[in-house]
């Protein structure tokens, strides 16, 4: 298309959809003439003095211009020209208009005086542009001084907000926070939103969660901490457009976009809670649709965040905008630590094998009609292929014998049991009630998604006065649930995703100090999960799932490379039909408009030369709705057979035919259905593998088109799961305390143990910290220290030896200890942080000093101009601090031990 055709066929329609009436000259003017001056850009075409479109505000001023280029011309080619037009228009009306540069397929938006150019899917509404202009006119300065510490005042929360404000000030539009579960991500977000709203930097916020319960929880938090901001929880296909805060689930918002027209600039900030794969897959459409700042939140440790998440939020791999780890939170005493009881029953370890069963159990099975060959199950298949009630009894009784109990009610403390399946969850509930009838079925209850009262159940479980203390769940309580009083977690299922495992552990990490003081919580691991992740730190993450439509498309691409003549044309037509079926209103498809614009008659006529282009289109095929999965599955099997036939791979051919024969047999056994009976003669022929082997390409396609639509009628016979009640047992000598994740291998070494205890005492004891400023220990303080050392099995003589103190007097020893930089310096640096208002980079620099001292046990001022401190500034401390601040910090670093 030439420029005029591009405008008429593509740009005009899109402008109209966005509320710009191109026939109304009070809103849109085409071919707007610009007065040229002598400052024309180099190579500027003097004959091009007309702006293609100008968009007017309500006072008749130009709020934006649209520069159109030919469809096949890159949008970037118009940048110099547009920049000149903006300058000339600003000279006339006093402010610079926004810029759109488009070839009709791609659109780029440019706020020339405030932001770099960025790609958008469409045009903003007039209200959107007015909001942007107002923000620019106000010349907003973002500062953490506006932070409300009543909402989020912990040092790391302040740091997260400060870093984010600096990121936004630097004109970035993507932020990623990695914060351990329980450290107040939502409160920190609310505090940031509070600043941005009060400063007028944003107008509307959308907070997205992946479950209704988490959306409700977020809404409650916004209501509590920002009571004066209007808000709405979007739950249906419509919503009020006059609020400031919106909370919804990803699913609800996707449904809403299909029914309701929302301008692309309606939301200024979109917050993605617990950012995971779906964010940049299906639900990523929300971020394509809206031209908003995006902020991702995740509790997944940095090392286990996948590459796509970092790319999606515009951060380098391993370097989120802000990170605060579980280990840091434990050290800072903002989260609770855990201990692990790793225990498995005999059947879980060895499986259920007939020959290994006691004689009486063998006889019982024989009397029930089982043979020795029937009873051969691996331990890993329990609850999936075989059910044994007594295994679950042993899990429940072991838990009840060793769990934390509530000191007042004497009931098991709040507990989550993670079950394998919904059936398993209900089975555990039933067995619990049989084993412990004294609790009258009030203590243990199932919470799963199929229930219509999940919100009420979760409220009841949260209630510390409720008897409902054991929640048995599948997926519902893995993430997001906030119950600080949880003291027990029971893994009655295997977990293979490291990220998910951390989220599940996070259910117990919150502090609690109301009816009792929570020091630690306990994890009962009945499936060797800790052992698995300590041996395989990365765990197992499933590979990308592709749709049946895409599988079919990919098989056809392989066929194209090998076929000729009519067979080639047949497959080409199938590929063409799939591409034409792409939903053009899908936001992901719209974002690939340039790619699809190249698919025309010439493309299909030279399709073998365009296989690379087809490969790029392949991911788009996932967007086609799968309406008949059984039919598509069968068609994919046929395509695979056709491909291996071409390769003449006999073994593969037999394997593919055998898979097809299973489907044919599942149809034939349903011949009581008239539609199957009508085709029974053909199905009988197709039940012979030789028949498939001899079919040529054309006949295979003809038969497939008859049989594939019938596949929805094939028998759905379920896999028979063995259900037994064989006596299981736990070898108590094998019960062990598992090593927590990320724990170093030498952590249990005695010297390291002592160092950790001393570090904890120094961090926790205000009395001991008085020694930093020359105070003295009183008699009762000394006794408390001695008791603490005794409890940790630390001998005073060993302490003296380790810290090279000549005296065995406990006071002299601790004076010697705290005079060492590795103990004294963190205290002095914390005081420095609390006394001065620092930037987030300066705070990180101080934290790096503390970390360096912990690792090296010493530091000199010369170290501060070397790696790793030059990562913050090429001149190290000299580039980070100036004047009296640097002088004070250097004096702290230079502090020597002679004062001891």
C-alpha positions in Angstrom: 0.0 0.0 0.0 1.1 3.6 -0.6 0.7 6.2 2.1 -2.8 7.2 1.1 -4.0 3.6 1.1 -2.3 3.0 4.4 -4.3 5.9 5.9 -7.6 5.0 4.4 -7.4 1.3 5.0 -5.6 1.1 8.3 -5.1 4.3 10.2 -8.6 5.9 9.8 -10.4 2.8 11.1 -8.1 2.6 14.2 -8.5 6.3 15.0 -12.3 6.0 14.8 -12.2 2.9 17.2 -10.3 5.1 19.7 -12.9 7.9 19.7 -11.3 10.2 17.1 -14.0 11.2 14.5 -11.9 11.9 11.4 -14.9 13.6 9.8 -15.2 16.2 12.6 -12.6 19.0 12.0 -13.0 20.1 15.6 -11.4 16.8 16.6 -9.2 15.7 13.7 -7.6 17.7 10.9 -5.9 15.9 8.0 -3.0 17.4 6.0 -2.4 20.2 8.5 0.0 22.7 7.1 3.2 23.6 9.0 5.0 26.9 8.5 8.7 26.1 7.8 11.6 28.1 9.3 15.3 28.2 8.6 16.1 25.5 11.2 15.0 22.7 9.0 16.6 19.4 9.8 19.3 18.1 7.4 17.9 16.3 4.4 14.4 17.6 5.3 12.0 17.5 2.3 10.8 21.1 1.9 7.8 19.9 0.0 6.6 17.8 3.0 5.1 20.6 5.1 1.8 18.9 6.0 1.2 16.8 9.1 -0.9 13.8 8.1 -3.2 14.1 11.1 -3.5 16.5 14.0 -5.7 15.5 17.0 -7.3 18.5 18.8 -8.3 18.9 22.4 -11.5 20.6 23.6 -9.9 24.1 23.3 -8.9 23.5 19.7 -5.2 23.1 20.5 -3.1 20.2 19.0 -2.8 17.5 21.6 -1.1 15.0 19.2 0.0 14.5 15.7 0.0 11.3 13.6 2.7 10.8 11.0 1.8 8.1 8.5 4.2 6.2 6.4 3.7 3.6 3.7 2.8 0.1 5.0 6.2 -1.3 4.0 8.2 1.6 5.4 9.7 1.5 8.9 8.0 3.8 11.4 11.4 5.1 12.6 12.0 6.9 9.3 9.5 9.6 10.3 11.1 10.5 13.6 13.2 13.5 12.5 10.3 14.9 10.5 7.9 14.5 13.5 10.3 16.1 15.9 10.6 19.2 13.7 6.8 19.4 13.5 6.5 19.2 17.3 8.9 22.1 17.7 7.1 24.3 15.2 3.7 23.6 16.8 5.0 24.3 20.3 6.3 27.6 19.1 2.8 28.5 18.0 0.6 27.1 20.8 3.0 27.0 23.8 3.2 23.3 24.4 4.5 20.3 22.5 2.0 17.8 21.1 2.4 14.0 21.5 3.5 12.1 18.5 2.3 8.9 16.8 4.4 7.5 14.0 2.7 4.6 12.1 2.8 2.6 8.9 -0.7 1.4 9.8 0.6 -1.9 11.2 2.9 -0.7 13.9 2.3 2.4 16.0 4.9 4.2 18.1 4.1 6.8 20.7 6.4 9.6 21.6 6.2 12.1 24.4 9.2 14.0 23.0 10.1 16.1 26.0 9.7 13.4 28.7 10.0 9.8 27.5 11.8 7.8 24.8 9.6 6.6 21.9 7.7 3.3 22.7 5.6 0.9 20.8 1.8 0.9 21.4 -1.0 -1.2 20.0 -3.4 1.7 19.2 -4.2 5.4 19.8 -4.9 7.0 23.2 -8.3 8.6 23.9 -8.5 12.3 24.4 -8.9 11.8 28.1 -5.7 9.7 28.2 -3.7 12.4 26.4 -5.1 15.1 28.6 -4.0 13.1 31.7 -0.5 12.8 30.2 -0.4 16.5 29.4 -1.5 17.5 32.9 1.2 15.3 34.4 3.9 16.9 32.2 2.6 20.4 33.0 2.9 19.7 36.7 6.6 18.9 36.4 6.3 16.2 39.1 9.2 15.4 41.3 9.0 11.9 42.9 10.6 11.8 46.3 10.6 9.2 49.1 10.2 12.0 51.6 6.5 11.7 50.9 6.5 8.1 52.1 3.9 7.2 54.7 5.9 5.0 57.1 2.7 4.0 58.9 1.9 2.0 55.7 5.4 0.6 55.0 8.3 1.8 57.2 10.7 -1.0 57.4 14.1 -0.1 55.9 13.9 -2.6 53.0 10.4 -1.4 52.2 11.7 2.2 52.1 14.5 1.0 49.9 12.1 -0.7 47.5 10.0 2.4 47.2 13.0 4.7 46.9 14.5 2.6 44.1 11.2 2.5 42.3 10.8 6.2 42.4 14.3 6.6 41.1 13.5 4.1 38.3 10.4 6.1 37.3 12.3 9.4 37.5 14.9 7.9 35.1 12.0 7.4 32.7 11.8 3.6 32.9 8.3 2.1 32.7 8.9 -1.4 34.1 9.7 -2.5 37.6 10.3 -5.9 39.2 10.3 -6.5 42.9 11.5 -9.8 44.4 10.4 -9.9 48.1 10.1 -12.9 50.3 6.6 -14.0 51.3 5.5 -12.3 54.5 7.7 -9.2 54.1 4.8 -6.9 53.2 4.9 -6.7 49.4 1.3 -5.5 49.3 1.8 -2.8 52.0 4.9 -1.7 50.2 3.1 -1.5 46.9 0.3 0.5 48.6 2.8 2.9 50.0 4.3 3.5 46.6 0.9 3.9 45.0 0.0 6.4 47.7 3.0 8.6 46.7 2.3 8.3 43.0 -1.4 9.2 43.4 -0.8 12.1 45.8 1.8 13.5 43.4 -0.5 13.2 40.4 2.0 10.9 38.6 -0.7 8.3 38.1 -4.4 8.6 37.9 -5.6 4.9 37.9 -4.1 1.7 39.2 -5.0 -1.9 38.3 -3.8 -4.6 40.8 -4.0 -8.1 39.3 -4.0 -11.4 41.2 -4.5 -14.9 40.0 -7.2 -15.9 42.4 -10.4 -14.2 43.7 -9.3 -14.7 47.3 -6.0 -12.9 46.7 -7.9 -10.1 44.9 -10.2 -9.7 47.8 -7.3 -9.7 50.2 -5.6 -6.9 48.2 -8.8 -4.9 48.1 -9.1 -5.1 51.9 -5.5 -3.9 52.2 -6.1 -0.9 49.9 -9.3 -0.1 51.9 -7.4 -0.2 55.2 -4.3 1.9 54.2 -5.8 4.2 51.5 -9.3 4.7 52.9 -9.8 8.1 51.1 -9.0 6.8 47.6 -12.0 5.6 45.5 -11.7 1.9 44.6 -13.5 -1.0 43.0 -13.0 -4.7 42.8 -13.8 -5.8 39.3 -15.7 -9.0 39.3 -18.1 -8.9 36.4 -18.2 -7.8 32.8 -18.6 -4.1 33.6 -17.2 -1.6 36.1 -17.4 2.1 37.1 -14.8 4.2 35.4 -14.5 7.0 38.0 -12.3 5.2 40.5 -8.6 5.5 41.3 -7.9 1.9 42.5 -9.0 -1.2 40.8 -8.4 -4.8 41.9 -9.2 -7.9 39.8 -8.1 -11.3 38.7 -6.3 -11.9 35.4 -9.2 -14.1 34.2 -11.9 -11.5 35.0 -10.0 -8.7 33.2 -9.5 -10.9 30.1 -13.3 -11.5 30.0 -14.0 -7.8 30.6 -11.9 -6.8 27.6 -14.1 -9.0 25.3 -17.2 -7.1 26.5 -16.1 -3.6 27.4 -14.2 -0.9 25.5 -11.4 0.5 27.6 -8.9 3.0 26.2 -5.3 1.9 26.2 -4.2 4.7 28.5 -7.0 4.2 31.1 -4.7 2.6 33.6 -1.4 4.3 34.4 0.0 1.5 36.5 -0.6 -2.2 36.3 0.6 -4.3 39.2 1.1 -8.0 38.6 1.0 -9.9 41.8 3.1 -13.1 41.9 4.5 -12.7 38.4 4.7 -16.1 36.7 4.7 -17.7 33.2 1.1 -16.7 32.5 2.0 -13.0 32.8 4.0 -13.1 29.6 1.9 -15.8 27.9 -1.9 -15.6 27.7 -2.4 -12.9 30.3 0.4 -10.9 28.9 -2.3 -9.5 26.5 -3.3 -7.2 29.4 0.1 -5.5 29.3 0.0 -5.3 25.5 -3.5 -3.7 25.5 -2.7 -1.1 28.1 0.0 1.5 27.7 0.8 1.5 31.4 3.8 1.3 33.7 4.1 -2.3 34.8 5.2 -3.5 38.2 5.8 -7.2 38.8 5.8 -8.7 42.3 7.2 -12.2 43.1 8.4 -14.1 46.2 10.4 -16.5 44.0 14.1 -16.3 44.9 16.1 -14.4 42.3 18.1 -17.6 41.3 14.8 -19.3 40.3 13.1 -16.6 38.4 13.0 -17.6 34.7 14.6 -15.5 32.0 11.3 -14.5 30.5 10.2 -12.7 33.6 13.3 -10.5 33.7 12.8 -9.7 30.0 9.1 -9.0 30.4 9.8 -6.4 33.1 12.8 -4.9 31.4 15.4 -5.9 33.9 18.7 -7.7 33.3 18.7 -11.4 34.4 19.4 -11.6 38.0 19.0 -7.9 38.6 15.5 -7.0 39.6 14.7 -3.4 40.5 14.7 -4.5 44.1 15.2 -7.7 46.0 14.8 -8.7 49.7 15.5 -12.4 50.4 14.1 -14.8 52.9 17.6 -15.2 54.4 17.8 -11.4 54.9 14.3 -11.3 56.5 15.3 -14.1 58.9 18.4 -12.3 59.8 16.5 -9.0 60.3 13.9 -10.9 62.4 11.0 -10.0 60.1 10.2 -13.6 59.2 10.0 -16.8 61.1 12.6 -19.6 60.5 11.6 -23.2 60.1 12.7 -26.7 61.0 12.0 -29.8 58.9 11.0 -33.3 60.0 11.6 -35.5 57.0 9.8 -38.8 57.3 8.5 -41.5 54.9 6.5 -44.6 55.4 7.8 -48.0 54.3 5.4 -48.0 51.3 6.5 -44.5 50.3 10.1 -45.6 50.3 9.9 -49.1 49.0 6.6 -49.2 47.2 3.9 -51.8 47.6 5.2 -55.1 46.4 3.3 -58.4 47.0 6.5 -60.4 48.0 7.4 -57.8 50.6 4.1 -57.8 52.4 3.4 -59.8 55.6 1.8 -63.2 55.0 -1.5 -62.1 56.5 -1.7 -59.2 54.1 -0.9 -61.4 51.2 -3.7 -63.8 52.1 -6.1 -60.9 52.5 -5.3 -59.7 48.9 -5.6 -63.2 47.5 -9.0 -63.7 49.1 -10.0 -60.4 47.4 -9.1 -61.8 44.0 -5.7 -60.2 43.5 -2.6 -62.0 42.2 1.0 -61.4 43.1 1.5 -59.7 39.7 -1.3 -57.2 40.4 0.5 -55.8 43.5 3.6 -54.1 42.2 3.6 -50.3 42.8 6.5 -47.9 43.1 6.4 -45.5 46.1 6.2 -42.5 43.8 2.8 -43.7 42.5 1.0 -43.7 45.8 -2.1 -41.5 45.6 -1.9 -41.5 41.9 -1.9 -45.2 40.8 -2.5 -46.8 44.1 -4.3 -45.7 47.3 -3.5 -47.1 50.7 -5.5 -45.8 53.6 -3.1 -46.8 56.3 -0.3 -44.8 54.6 -2.4 -41.7 55.1 -3.2 -42.7 58.7 0.5 -42.9 59.4 1.0 -39.4 57.9 -1.8 -38.0 60.1 -0.8 -39.7 63.3 2.9 -38.8 62.9 1.9 -35.2 62.3 -0.4 -35.1 65.3 2.3 -36.6 67.6 5.0 -34.1 66.6 3.2 -30.9 65.6 3.0 -27.6 67.4 -0.1 -27.3 69.6 -1.9 -24.1 70.6 -0.9 -23.4 74.2 -4.4 -22.3 75.2 -6.8 -24.5 73.3 -4.5 -27.5 73.2 -5.7 -28.0 69.6 -3.1 -28.5 66.8 -1.9 -25.0 65.8 -2.9 -23.6 62.5 -1.8 -26.1 59.8 -1.9 -26.5 56.1 -1.8 -30.0 54.6 -0.8 -30.0 51.0 -2.6 -33.0 49.3 -1.9 -34.7 46.0 -5.4 -34.4 44.6 -8.9 -33.3 45.6 -9.8 -37.0 46.2 -6.7 -37.3 48.4 -7.7 -34.2 50.4 -11.2 -35.5 51.1 -9.7 -38.9 52.0 -7.3 -37.2 54.5 -10.3 -35.3 56.1 -12.3 -38.5 56.5 -9.4 -40.5 58.0 -8.6 -37.6 60.4 -12.1 -37.6 61.7 -12.0 -41.3 62.2 -8.7 -41.2 64.0 -9.6 -38.2 66.2 -13.4 -38.3 66.8 -12.9 -36.1 69.9 -12.6 -33.1 67.6 -16.2 -33.6 66.3 -15.2 -32.9 62.6 -14.5 -29.2 63.4 -10.7 -29.1 63.4 -9.8 -30.5 59.9 -11.6 -29.3 56.7 -10.9 -29.4 53.0 -10.5 -26.1 51.0 -10.5 -26.7 47.3 -11.6 -24.6 44.3 -14.8 -26.6 43.6 -16.4 -25.5 46.8 -18.8 -22.6 46.7 -17.9 -21.3 50.1 -14.1 -21.1 49.9 -14.0 -17.5 51.0 -16.0 -18.3 54.2 -13.7 -21.3 54.9 -10.6 -19.2 54.5 -12.0 -16.5 56.8 -12.8 -19.2 59.4 -9.3 -20.7 59.0 -7.8 -17.2 59.5 -9.8 -16.6 62.7 -7.5 -17.4 65.6 -10.5 -18.1 67.8 -11.9 -20.8 65.4 -11.5 -24.5 66.0 -10.8 -24.9 62.3 -7.1 -25.3 62.6 -6.1 -27.8 59.9 -6.8 -26.8 56.3 -6.3 -29.6 53.8 -5.9 -28.2 50.3 -4.9 -28.7 46.7 -3.4 -25.6 45.0 -5.8 -23.1 46.7 -3.5 -22.3 49.7 -0.1 -22.7 47.9 0.3 -19.0 47.5 -1.0 -15.7 48.8 -2.9 -16.9 51.9 -2.0 -14.8 54.8 -2.3 -16.6 58.2 0.5 -15.5 60.5 -0.4 -18.0 63.2 0.4 -21.0 61.0 2.8 -23.2 62.9 2.7 -26.4 60.9 3.0 -27.2 57.2 2.5 -30.8 56.0 3.8 -31.8 52.5 1.7 -34.9 51.8 2.6 -34.5 48.1 5.7 -34.3 46.0 6.6 -30.9 44.6 8.9 -30.5 41.5 8.9 -26.7 41.0 11.5 -24.9 43.1 9.6 -21.6 42.8 6.3 -23.2 43.9 8.0 -25.0 46.8 9.3 -21.7 48.1 5.8 -20.2 47.8 4.3 -23.0 49.8 7.0 -22.7 52.5 6.1 -19.0 52.6 2.7 -19.9 54.1 4.4 -20.3 57.4 7.1 -17.6 57.5 5.0 -14.7 58.9 5.7 -13.6 62.4 3.0 -14.1 65.1 3.1 -12.7 68.7 -0.5 -12.5 69.9 -1.9 -15.5 71.8 1.6 -17.0 71.8 5.1 -16.1 70.5 6.0 -17.9 67.3 9.7 -18.6 67.2 9.8 -21.2 64.4 7.3 -23.2 62.4 7.8 -26.9 61.5 7.5 -28.5 58.1 6.6 -32.2 57.9 8.0 -33.5 54.6 6.5 -36.9 53.8 7.8 -36.9 50.2 11.5 -36.2 50.4 11.0 -32.7 48.9 13.9 -31.1 50.8 16.2 -34.0 49.8 15.1 -33.6 46.2 15.8 -29.9 46.0 19.1 -30.1 47.9 20.3 -32.7 45.3 18.6 -30.9 42.4 18.6 -27.2 43.3 16.8 -26.1 40.1 14.1 -28.7 40.5 12.0 -29.6 37.5 10.1 -27.0 35.5 7.8 -28.3 32.7 8.7 -27.3 29.2 6.6 -24.8 27.4 3.2 -26.2 26.5 2.0 -25.6 23.0 -1.5 -26.0 21.8 -2.9 -28.8 19.6 -3.5 -26.3 16.8 0.2 -25.3 16.9 1.3 -29.0 17.0 -0.8 -29.6 13.9 0.7 -26.5 12.2 4.3 -27.6 13.1 3.7 -31.1 11.6 2.4 -29.5 8.5 5.5 -27.4 8.2 7.6 -30.5 8.3 5.4 -32.1 5.6 5.8 -29.0 3.3 9.6 -29.6 3.2 9.1 -33.1 1.8 5.9 -33.1 -0.4 5.3 -32.1 -4.0 2.4 -31.7 -6.3 -1.2 -32.2 -5.1 0.0 -33.4 -1.7 2.0 -30.3 -1.2 -1.0 -28.1 -2.2 -3.3 -29.9 0.2 -1.0 -29.2 3.2 -0.4 -25.6 2.1 -4.2 -25.1 2.1 -4.4 -26.5 5.6 -1.7 -24.1 6.8 -3.4 -21.2 5.0 -6.7 -22.0 6.7 -5.1 -22.0 10.2 -3.4 -18.6 9.5 -6.7 -17.1 8.3 -8.4 -18.5 11.5 -6.2 -16.3 13.7 -8.3 -14.0 15.9 -7.3 -10.6 14.6 -8.7 -8.8 17.6 -6.4 -10.7 20.0 -3.9 -8.2 21.4 -1.0 -10.5 20.9 -2.0 -11.0 17.3 -2.3 -7.3 16.8 1.2 -6.8 18.2 2.5 -9.0 15.3 0.6 -7.1 12.6 3.8 -6.4 10.6 4.7 -10.1 10.6 1.3 -11.1 9.3 1.2 -8.3 6.7 3.8 -10.3 4.8 1.5 -13.2 4.5 -0.1 -12.7 1.1 -0.5 -14.5 -2.2 3.1 -14.1 -3.1 4.0 -15.6 0.3 1.9 -18.7 -0.3 3.1 -19.0 -3.9 6.6 -19.2 -2.6 5.9 -20.9 0.7 8.9 -23.3 0.7 11.2 -20.2 0.5 9.2 -18.7 3.4 9.4 -21.6 5.9 11.4 -19.3 8.3 8.5 -16.9 8.2 6.1 -19.7 8.9 8.2 -20.7 11.9 7.8 -17.2 13.3 4.0 -17.4 12.8 3.9 -20.7 14.7 3.6 -19.2 18.1 0.6 -17.2 17.0 -1.3 -20.4 16.2 -1.6 -21.0 20.0 -4.2 -18.1 20.0 -6.7 -20.1 18.0 -9.4 -21.5 20.4 -9.3 -25.3 20.7 -12.9 -26.4 20.4 -12.6 -30.1 19.8 -9.5 -31.4 21.5 -10.1 -35.1 20.8 -10.4 -34.4 17.1 -7.2 -32.3 17.0 -5.3 -34.9 19.0 -6.2 -37.5 16.4 -5.3 -35.2 13.5 -1.9 -34.6 15.1 -1.3 -38.3 15.4 -2.1 -38.7 11.6 0.3 -35.9 10.7 3.0 -37.6 12.7 2.3 -40.9 10.9 2.5 -39.2 7.5 5.9 -37.7 8.4 7.5 -40.9 9.6 6.1 -42.7 6.5 8.0 -40.3 4.3 11.1 -41.0 6.3 10.4 -44.7 6.0 11.2 -45.2 9.7 9.6 -48.6 10.3 9.9 -48.6 14.1 8.4 -45.1 14.3 5.6 -46.1 11.8 4.6 -49.0 14.0 4.6 -46.9 17.1 2.4 -44.2 15.5 0.0 -46.8 14.1 -0.4 -48.5 17.5 -1.3 -45.2 19.1 -3.9 -44.6 16.4 -5.3 -48.1 16.8 -6.0 -47.4 20.5 -8.2 -44.5 19.5 -10.0 -46.6 16.8 -10.7 -49.3 19.4 -12.1 -46.7 21.9 -14.6 -45.7 19.1 -15.5 -49.2 18.1 -16.5 -50.2 21.6 -19.1 -47.4 21.6 -21.0 -48.9 18.6 -24.2 -48.6 20.5 -24.1 -44.9 19.4 -25.8 -44.6 16.0 -23.1 -42.3 14.7 -20.4 -44.9 15.4 -22.6 -47.8 14.1 -23.1 -45.9 10.9 -19.3 -46.0 10.4 -18.6 -49.4 11.9 -17.6 -51.0 8.6 -14.9 -48.4 8.1 -13.8 -48.6 11.7 -13.4 -52.4 11.5 -11.0 -51.9 8.5 -9.1 -49.2 10.4 -8.6 -51.6 13.4 -6.1 -53.5 11.3 -2.6 -51.9 11.5 -1.7 -53.2 8.0 -4.5 -51.1 6.6 -2.9 -47.9 8.0 0.5 -49.0 6.8 -0.8 -49.4 3.2 -2.9 -46.2 3.0 -1.4 -43.5 0.7 -1.3 -39.8 1.6 -4.5 -38.8 -0.1 -6.6 -41.7 1.3 -5.2 -41.1 4.7 -6.5 -37.5 4.6 -9.9 -38.6 3.3 -10.4 -41.1 6.1 -9.1 -38.7 8.7 -11.7 -36.2 7.8 -14.4 -38.8 8.4 -13.0 -40.3 11.6 -11.4 -37.3 13.4 -14.8 -35.6 14.1 -16.0 -38.9 15.7 -13.2 -38.9 18.3 -15.3 -36.9 20.8 -17.4 -40.1 21.1 -14.5 -42.4 22.0 -14.7 -44.3 25.3 -13.4 -42.4 28.3 -12.5 -45.5 30.3 -10.5 -44.3 33.4 -7.3 -45.8 34.6 -8.1 -48.3 37.4 -6.5 -47.1 40.6 -5.8 -49.7 43.2 -7.4 -48.9 46.6 -6.1 -50.9 49.6 -5.9 -50.7 53.3 -2.6 -52.5 54.0 -0.8 -51.9 57.2 2.0 -49.4 56.7 4.6 -48.3 59.2 7.3 -45.7 59.9 10.7 -46.6 61.0 11.3 -44.0 63.7 15.1 -44.5 63.5 14.9 -43.0 59.9 13.1 -39.9 60.9 15.5 -37.0 60.4 15.8 -33.3 60.4 16.3 -32.3 56.8 18.7 -29.6 55.8 16.9 -26.3 55.0 17.2 -25.1 51.4 20.2 -23.0 50.6 22.0 -24.0 53.7 25.7 -24.4 53.2 27.2 -27.9 53.7 29.5 -26.9 56.6 26.8 -25.1 58.5 26.8 -27.7 61.3 30.5 -27.4 61.9 31.1 -26.4 65.5 33.1 -23.2 64.9 30.6 -22.0 62.3 27.8 -22.8 64.8 29.5 -20.6 67.5 30.0 -17.7 65.1 26.3 -17.8 64.2 25.2 -17.9 67.8 27.5 -15.0 68.7 26.3 -13.0 65.7 22.7 -13.5 66.8 23.5 -12.5 70.3 25.2 -9.4 69.2 22.3 -8.5 66.9 19.6 -9.3 69.4 20.9 -8.1 72.8 20.5 -4.3 73.5 22.4 -4.8 76.7 25.3 -6.5 74.9 25.3 -3.7 72.3 25.9 -1.2 75.2 29.5 -2.5 75.1 29.8 -0.7 71.7 29.5 2.6 73.4 31.5 1.8 76.5 28.8 0.4 78.7 29.2 -2.4 81.3 27.4 -5.7 81.7 25.5 -6.2 84.9 25.4 -9.5 86.9 22.0 -10.6 85.6 23.1 -9.9 82.0 26.2 -12.1 82.5 24.0 -14.9 83.8 21.7 -14.6 80.8 24.6 -14.8 78.5 26.0 -17.9 80.3 22.6 -19.6 80.1 22.4 -18.8 76.3 25.9 -20.3 75.7 25.0 -23.4 77.8 21.8 -23.9 75.8 23.8 -23.8 72.6 26.4 -26.2 74.0 29.2 -23.5 73.8 32.0 -23.7 76.3 33.6 -20.5 77.5 37.0 -22.0 77.0 36.2 -22.7 73.3 34.8 -19.2 72.9 38.0 -17.7 74.3 40.1 -19.9 71.9 38.1 -19.1 68.8 38.2 -15.4 69.4 41.9 -15.4 70.6 41.1 -13.9 73.9 43.7 -14.4 76.7 41.1 -14.3 79.4 38.4 -16.9 80.2 36.2 -14.2 81.8 33.0 -14.0 79.8 32.9 -10.2 80.0 36.4 -9.9 78.7 35.6 -12.4 75.9 32.6 -10.4 74.7 34.5 -7.1 74.9 37.0 -8.7 72.6 34.3 -10.0 70.3 32.5 -6.8 69.8 35.7 -4.9 69.2 36.2 -6.9 66.0 35.1 -5.1 62.8 32.8 -8.0 61.7 30.6 -7.4 64.8 31.1 -3.7 65.6 31.0 -2.4 62.0 27.4 -3.6 61.2 26.2 -1.8 64.4 27.9 1.4 63.5 26.7 1.2 59.8 23.1 0.7 61.0 23.4 3.8 63.1 24.8 5.7 60.1 21.8 4.6 58.0 19.3 5.7 60.6 21.0 9.1 61.1 21.2 10.1 57.4 18.7 10.5 54.5 20.4 8.4 51.7 19.5 7.4 48.2 18.7 3.8 47.4 22.1 3.3 45.7 23.9 4.7 48.8 21.8 2.3 51.0 22.9 -0.6 48.8 26.5 0.6 49.0 26.3 0.4 52.8 24.7 -3.0 52.7 27.5 -4.2 50.4 30.1 -3.0 53.0 28.2 -5.1 55.7 28.2 -8.1 53.4 31.9 -7.7 52.6 32.8 -7.6 56.3 30.7 -10.7 57.0 32.5 -12.6 54.2 36.1 -11.2 54.7 35.9 -10.4 58.5 37.6 -7.1 57.9 37.7 -4.1 55.6 40.0 -1.2 54.9 39.3 2.2 53.3 41.3 1.2 50.2 38.9 -1.7 49.6 36.1 0.8 49.0 37.6 2.0 45.6 37.9 -1.6 44.3 35.5 -4.4 43.2 32.7 -5.0 44.3 32.3 -1.3 45.3 33.2 0.0 41.8 30.0 -1.7 40.6 28.1 1.1 42.2 30.3 3.9 40.8 33.5 3.7 38.9 35.2 5.7 41.7 33.7 3.6 44.5 33.0 5.4 47.7 34.4 8.6 46.3 31.7 8.7 43.7 28.9 7.6 46.1 29.5 10.0 49.0 30.7 13.6 49.3 31.9 16.0 52.0 31.0 15.3 55.6 29.1 12.1 54.7 32.2 10.5 53.2 34.4 11.7 56.0 32.1 10.2 58.6 31.8 6.9 56.8 35.6 6.6 56.3 36.1 7.2 60.0 33.7 4.3 60.8 35.6 2.0 58.4 38.9 3.1 59.9 37.8 2.2 63.5 40.5 0.1 65.1 40.5 -2.6 67.8 42.8 -0.7 70.2 39.7 0.6 72.0 38.9 -2.9 73.2 
